[in-house]
Amino acid sequence: MKRKGLIDQLVTEIETGKVKTLGIYGHGASGKSTFAQELFQALDAEKVNLLETDPYITSERHLVVPKQAPNQKVTACLPVAHELASLERDILALQSGMDVLTIDEPWKPSEVLSASKPILIVEGMSVGFLPKELFDKTVCFYTDEETELKRRLARDTIMRNRDASFVLASHQMRREQYLRYYRETESEADILVDQSEDEFKVKMTCII
């Protein structure tokens, strides 16, 4: 299945009411955010909320260290780096009919997500650590190390104003923590997408 085919499939499932809450996740620079935006654009904006989970990654990660790698800082590949209780609270609030004010971030101001919209797309690494019962369907993305580094350099230096040397220095640590802590979440997804070498391959799918 190609990219457009998966988007078309999800649009159909959403528009027919089979999927009301969709989770999209994957490690950093795996392509999940771009895909989420494409899917969002393919749907009626008057009916869909897009909740991005990056603001739920704590800024206090320097206070803890990975148990099995005490010389490393905590990256978003560990569940302790995420404010999961707050994120789950906000998802449940939207599902139960309450509006939510999103958290302000440098590259996107806060906004009100209206509970009157029946469809919710939740996108970000945090989704991998949430109870799957929150979602009608989940899609997980991953890519190879070289593609991840290329995308991370392009994104973080341009969009997040980070120095290229910092991105390069932290890349190996991020990849190691992905393999140790985050990759196991991929097996829980309904749909798994491999974007290695800038290709798009659906490796595992579950049609509901």
Disulfide bonds with the S-S distance in Angstrom:
none
